[in-house]
Amino acid sequence: MAVAMVTTAVRQTPTIDEPVYVGTAAVYLHEHSLRFNAEHPPLGKLVIAVGVAVADPRSEPGFDGDQTELGRRLLYESGNDPWRVMFWARLPVIVLTLLFGLVVFTFAREVAGRAGALVALGLYCLSPDVIAHGSLATLDVPAAGFVLTSVWLLWRARSRPYPYVPSAGAAFGAALATKMSVLPALPVLAVLAAVSVWSATPASPGERRRRLGRAAGGAVVFGLVACATVWAAYLAVDPRLRWGPPHHVPEVGGLRGLAVRLLPLPEAFRDGMRMQFGLENLPWQGFLFGELYTGSLWYYLPAALLVKTPLGALALWAAGSVVVTALRPLRPAAPYLLLTPAVLLAAAMYGSRDFGTRYAVFLPMLLAVAAGCVVRVRWRWTRVVTGTLVAFVAVSSLRTFPYYLPYSNEAFGGPAKTRFRLHDSNVDWGQDLGRLADRLDERYRGERIWLVYKGAGVPAYYGIDADDPRRAAPEDVRGVLVVSDSAAAKATGRLAELVDSSRRIDQVGHSITLYRR
């Protein structure tokens, strides 16, 4: 897994979200200001800042453009080497992703034994989604991994609540201080904290009220520590918590507005929530199985997961979910392993942005632990079948190396066919601009290049001299037409006509297609 992620990190150009986070991390380091990327809490960007500090890029204090311009300026317009900056920015997330693998292993060993732990670790380490997003300077894997860690610590709290309930609260606070989308898990985990304290308290006659009080206290301690961790993340950036809300913070009314006002969290966090609610109200476009649509589909994430999860992992996730609920010795683990991902998945399905399975990257983590429980079934061929399915996952994952972002399983044609079914971070997030530059230099040197690139990279920096075909008459667009697959999926009007009237001749990284005109 380490080799796969480092190899990916070295070869990929910045994806759409990364420059914003890297630029914001640099501002945290040099200016201790919260003014950029306020729609996300700071902890994930502080993790990225560890690598940015090592890279030590030149920056411009006091930059007053928007956050997209900030990232582009840092990487491409300040004399820095974007390859070096991006590698070091990604490295702390890679290390964190590997550490979460140890949590998966330990959690599964405590629930299912050593054999189950090896199954869980295998599924985690071979997950294309975890490898893909764990090798990027983004927030999805850190947030999901902190949730996983919180669930594991709550499981441990069943025997020792005093050290583990506060630790679990801190872990969930870290998740919440990384990405606000984990907030729906708070009531679930608070209840699990109460359950853990209840289970750890000896049952004795006449002590029921005291036992209930301790359980309620465990839930309160969990929530208070989580909130304190969020405050600590903001204070780590700016101990004075200077915050002037940007002009584009929307007003949020109704129950949402009331919930935001009542949260005992920094004003910057609450304004970030208002921004997120504002983004949820925008008419985003989605793409699923060849159909472009406006709005969101409730079944988008389940369908996308069906495409982008290895078939062996799907089978073991389903079997593990059944086993932990059916086998009496494992039933205590069922709420811990299944309830949190179910609530987070339901919340993500309700969201308006159908942009990728990264919004559900917690599933390969928690369901890997559940899958490890399959070996507890005492059937003759259980371990052989389980090992065979893990081997199938390994083959599928290794076959897609090093193109993990556009992975899809064999039932849907593999990574070469993902672009026909999904878009955005499922297949093309701007990661292959460097590979495109190499391909054009090797095979199409001297030809006229027309480019529609969807990403955060700057083509000219990589030596790509190209024009935008959408600004020319169709009869003048002759030569090599290069289109990012996410742009092709959403193409309408002139771009759709150009793509339809061109001959496909090549592809780069299963994310960029080249046509001859």
C-alpha positions, 0 to 999 in steps of 0.5 A, a space after each residue: 500500500 505504501 509503494 502504491 500510494 507513494 508511486 501515485 503521489 509522485 506521478 500525479 499532477 494536482 487534483 482539483 481540490 489539492 491546490 486550495 488545501 496546500 495554499 491554505 496550509 501555507 497561509 496557516 504556517 506563515 500568517 496564522 490566518 483562517 480566512 481561506 477555505 473556511 468551508 472546511 475546518 483546519 485540522 486536515 490542512 494542518 496535517 498537510 501543512 507538516 509536509 508543506 513546512 518541509 517543502 518550504 515553498 515561497 509564498 506571498 503574505 497578504 495575498 488577497 485573491 480567492 482560494 483557487 488563485 491562492 493555490 495556483 499562485 503558490 504552485 505555479 507563479 511563485 517560483 516553486 516546484 509544484 512536483 516537490 511541493 505536492 509530494 511533500 504535501 501528500 506525504 503526511 496524508 499517506 503516513 496517516 492512511 497507513 496508520 489507519 491500516 494499523 487501526 483496522 488490523 487491531 480493531 479486527 483482531 480484537 473482534 475476530 481474531 488474528 485471521 480476521 485481522 489479516 483479512 480486514 487489513 488485506 481488504 483495507 490495503 488493497 482498496 483502490 478508493 483508499 489508495 487513491 484518496 489516501 495518496 492525495 493532499 485532501 480531507 476525505 481519508 483523514 476524516 474517515 480514518 479519525 471516525 474509524 479510530 473513534 469507533 475502535 476506541 469506543 469498542 475498547 471502552 467496553 472494558 476500560 471506559 475512563 481512558 478510552 471514552 475521552 480518547 474516542 471523543 478526541 478522535 471524533 473531534 479530530 474527524 469533525 475538525 477535518 470535515 464537517 460531513 461527519 457531524 451526523 455521526 455525533 449522536 450515534 457515537 455519543 449513544 455508543 459511548 453511553 453503551 460502552 460505559 453501561 457495558 463496563 459498569 458491573 450490574 448489581 441490585 439497586 444500582 440501575 440508576 447509578 449505572 444509567 448516570 454513568 452511561 449518560 456521563 460517558 456520552 457527555 464526556 465524549 461530546 465535550 472532548 470532541 468539541 474541545 478538540 475542534 476548538 483546539 484545531 482552530 486555536 492551533 492556527 490562530 490562538 487569538 481566533 481572529 475571524 471576519 466572516 467573508 461576504 459570501 456566507 449565506 443566511 441559513 434559516 429553519 432547523 438548520 439555522 437553529 442547529 448551527 447557532 446552538 453548536 458550541 463551536 467556534 464562529 468560524 466553524 459555524 460560518 463554514 457550516 453555513 457555507 456548506 449549506 449554501 453549496 448544498 442549495 446550488 444546482 450541481 450536475 451529476 453523471 451516472 451510467 452515461 446520463 447527465 443530470 442536474 440535481 442529485 440522485 439518492 441512489 448515486 452513491 450506492 450505484 457508484 460504490 457498486 462500480 468502484 468496489 472490487 467484487 471480492 470486497 463487495 461479497 465480503 462486506 455483505 457477508 461480514 455484515 450478516 455474520 456480525 448480526 447473526 453470530 451471538 458472540 459478535 452481536 455486541 460489535 454490530 452497532 459499532 461496525 454497522 450503525 456509524 457507516 449506515 448513518 454517514 452513508 445515508 447523510 451522504 446520499 441525501 447530499 446534493 453533490 454527486 461527485 464521487 465515492 470519496 464521500 463514502 470512503 469510510 465504508 472500505 475502512 469500517 466494513 473491512 473490519 466487519 468482513 474480517 468477522 467472516 472467518 468466525 463462521 465454522 464452516 469447512 470452506 469458510 477460510 478458503 473461500 475468504 482467502 480466495 475472495 481477498 486474492 481476487 481483490 488483490 488481483 483487481 487492485 494490482 491490475 489497476 496500478 498506478 491508476 487508482 482514481 479511475 478504478 472500476 471492477 471487472 463487472 463494469 469493464 475495469 478502469 478503461 470503461 469508468 468514464 462511460 459510467 461516472 465522472 469527477 473524482 471517480 475517474 478524472 480529477 485533473 491528475 494526469 496533466 503531467 502524463 499528458 505532457 509526456 504523451 504529447 511529446 512522445 507521439 504528437 510532437 509538432 502537431 496542433 493541439 486543442 485542449 479542454 482540461 478539467 483540473 487545477 494544473 496549468 498546462 503551459 507549465 508542463 510544456 503543453 502549447 494548446 488552444 481551446 477548441 470551444 473558442 474556434 470555429 469547428 472547421 478550424 479545429 484540426 489536429 489532435 483534440 484532447 478532452 478530460 473525461 469529466 469534461 467530455 461526460 458533461 459536454 454539451 453544445 459545441 464541445 459535444 459536437 466536436 467530440 462526436 465528430 472526432 476519431 478516438 486515437 489514444 488515452 492517458 491514465 484512463 482520465 484523458 482522451 485524445 481524438 484525431 480531427 
